[in-house]
Amino acid sequence: MQTRPIPLIALLVLPVLLGCNEERGSNERAAIAGDDQALVLRVFRQDLSHGVIGVRRAADLMDRGFLVEDPAQRERELRQVMRRVQQPPRAIEELMVSPISFLAAVGTDGKVIARDVEQGEDRMRGFDIGEVSPLVRRALAEGEGGYELAELPSLLETDPPSVTVLFVAPARHEGRVVGAMVSGLPLWRLGQQLTRQLQLENAQALQQGALVWALLYRGDDLHYHQAFPEGLRELAPGRAAREQGLSTSPGGYTGEVQQYGRWYGYGVLPLPRLGENIGVILFRSDPV
């Protein structure tokens, strides 16, 4: 396996007219540094905007639901409304188009009252999300909203926590915080969405045998959906390599790697809005 990192900005001026057998990944690196990087950042920023606006609109809509005195009725009504606001014709647009994996109503004690599924399927019910999320605690105590990265326990004890972007908005009634709305976007799901968008933009090339994939990294860990090729995951630069590349090119860098006689371009693009040592790794290979 051979690799060679190059700053993203430098790839914008590299020639890309070499033949497939001669360019050794330069075509792919140039595409990553240009159109792919721009698409990833656009989709990522849209996801953050949709997440923040979506939960805020949901909180504004559902404030009275938190005031229902009977706990069973309160849970039932909140659950029904959460499902309706994600489906036409009453959908909150930002929630409907967002790749979030859940929408939940949280009581003033920080525990989940219900999420957007039937009660029998609701494994978040009663979960103290305020314990794992400082932002949820601030939303309930101070009325602050926004987003943050959190680790949510897996449904299976043997699985690692789900690293998830939480979008949080306090629900107010007559100026008083009565609860909060929380939605979640796991990093693996963000990688899945980015992959789908990249593949949609490159549909013709994919039909001819090209490959385009994206995954997320956080520290030493990689976050990807189940369909991500196992062999391609092995090519992802490790933490030390990423830190070395980003030390000279903080905005991101590209490189090439060869596996089984096929050249791939890859790009490392940090996402500082989510925290330190978090970002996207893009892979691209022209048709063989």
N, C-alpha and C positions, 0 to 999 in steps of 0.2 A: 504494500500500500504506500503510495506516495502522496504527499501534501505540500502545498505552498501557499501561505496566506498573502493576500494583496489588499490594501485599503479599498473600501467601496468607492471612494471618490476617484481613485486612479483608474478603476475599471470603466468609468464613463468615457474615457478617451482612448481606450485600447481599440485597435482594429479588430473587426469581427467578421472579416471576409475570408478567413482561412478555411480550408476544407475540413470535413469532420475528422479525418484521420490525422490531421496536422495541428489542429488548434488546441488539442490537449486540455480542453475545458474552458478556453478563453471566451468562446461564444456564450457558454452557460453562465460564466461569471459576469459577463457584461449584462446579460439579461437580468440576472439577480440584482446587480447594482442599479439597474434602471427601473424597468417596469415592475418587477417583482417586489422590490423594496417599497416602491411607491404604493402598490396595492396593499401590501401588508400593513403599512402605517395608516392608510386610509381606513381599512376595515377595522383595525384595532381602535382607532379614535372614534369611529362610529359606534362600536360596541360599548365603549365607555360612556359616550353621550346617551345612547339608547338606554343603557342600564340605569344611569342616574335619573334621567327624565321619567323612565317607565315606572320605577318604584315610587317616585314622588307623586306621579299622577294616581297611582294605585292607593297610596296613603291618603291623598286628598279625597278619593272616592269612597274609601272604606272606613272613614273615621267613626261613623255612627255604629258600624258593626262591632267595634270594640266595646261599646257601651251597653250591649245587650246583657242583662243581668244573669240569665240562666246560662251556665257554662256550656251545656250541650247544644242549646240553640245558638249561642254565640259561635261556637266552633262550626256548626253546620252552615250557618249563614255566611261566615267568612270563607269557608271552603267553596261554597257555591259561587260566590262572587269572584274569587280568585280564578276559578276556571273560566267563568264567562268573560273576564277582561282580557283573556288571551285567545278568544275565538270570535270570529265575525258573528253578528254585526256590531257587537258592543265592545269589540276589542280595543285595548289601548295599543295604538300602532307600535310604539317603541317596544312593548313587551312581545308583541306578535312576531316582529322581525328579528328580535334578539335571540342568540343561541343559548340563553340561560337554561339551566337544568332544573331549576325550581323557583317558585315564588311562595313565600311563607309569611304568615301573620304572627307577630311576636307580641306577647303580653308585656306589661310593665315590669314583670319579674324577670324578663329576659328569656323566658322559655317559649318555645314554639307552640302556638295554639293549634295551628293546622297549616298544611301546605296544599298545593293545588292538585291533589289526587283524592281518590275515595279514602275514607277513613281506614278501611282494611289494608290499604297499600301505603299508608302514611307512616313511615319509619322515623320521620323527624318530629312527630307529635311528642311534646314534652321535653324535647332536647333543649338544654340550656345553652343556646347559641350566644347569649350574652357573656358566658364564661370564657368562650374562645375568641370573642370579637370585641376589642375595645371600642370600635366604632358603634356597635349595637348598644353598648353601655352608654356611650356619649349621646346617642340619639334619644335614648329613653330618659337620661338625666338632664341633658342640656339642649335637646332639640336639634342636634347636629346631624346632617346627612352627608352622603358621599359614597366613596368606595374604598376598599382596602383588601389586601390579600390575607387570607386566613387558611388554617388547616382544619378541615372538618373530619371527624372520625369516619372511617369506612364502615359500611354495613357489615363487613366481615372482620372479625378481630385480627385475622391473619394478614389482611391487606393494609397497606400504608394509608395514612390520611389523604384525603382529597384536597390538594392545594387549589383554592377557589377564590376568584374575585367576588367579594360580596358587595352588593349595592344596597344601601340602607337609607331609608327615609322615615322620619318620625311621623306618626299620625296624630293630628291635633284636633281637638274639639273645643271651641270657644277659648282658644289660646292655651289649653292644657294638653300635654302629651298623654295620650291614652293607649299608645302602643306603637308598633313600628312595622313597616313592610320591608322584607329582605328578599333579594333574589341572588342567585349564585351562578357564576360562569367558571367551571373548572378549567384549569390550564389545558388539559387534554382536549376538551371540547373546543377551546379557542384554536388549538392546532388543527383540529378537524375542519373547522370552518375556514381557516386560512387555506388549507389544502384544497378544499372544494372550490373556493374562489379562484385560486391559482389554476386549478385544472380546468375550470370553466373558461377562463381567459385563454387557455392554451389547448382548447379542445381539438383543434385540427392537428397540432403537433403530436398530441397524445395518441390520436388515431394512427399516426405514422410510426409510433414506437417510442416517443419521448417520455420522460418521467419528470414529474414535478411533485414535491412533497414538502410539508412543513411540520415541525414539532416545536415544543417549548422546552426551554431549560430553566432550571432554578438551582443554583449551586451545583452540586454533584449529580443531581437527578434530571432525567429526561421525562417529559410528559407528552404522551401521544395516544391516539385512538387505536383500537384493536386492529384496524386494517393496515396500519403503518408497516411497511416491509421490514422484517427482522434484520435481514442482511444490510439494509440501508441504515438502520439504527447503529450498527457497529461502526459506521463511518463517521458518526457525529464526533466532532472535536471535543475532547474532555475539558474539564474545568481549567486545568493548567494551560492548555493550548489556547483556550478562549481568552483567558486573562492576558496571556502574552500578546495575542493579536490585538486585543482591545487596548493594551497599554500604549501602542503606537498609533492606533486608529480608533478612538473612543466611540465614534459614531457607527462603527461596524466595519467588517472586513470580509473579503471573499478568498477562497482558495480552490484548489482542485484536488481530487483524490481519484485514484484508479483502483478498481476492483474487478477481478476476473476479466481483464482486458478492456473494460469499459471505463471511460472517463466521466466523472461527475464534477460539476461546479457546485460549491456550497457557499452559503453566506451566513454570517453570524450578525444578528441585528439586535442590540440591546433594547429593552423596554424600561427605561428608568422610571416611568410613571407608576410601575408596579413595585419598584424597589431595586435594591442592588443585586447584581448577578442574576438577573432574570431577562430572558429575551427569546428570540426566535432563531431557529436554524433552518435554513432553506436548502433544498437539494434540487438539482436540475441536471438532466442528461439528455442530449440530443439523440434522435433515432440512431441506432447502430447501423 
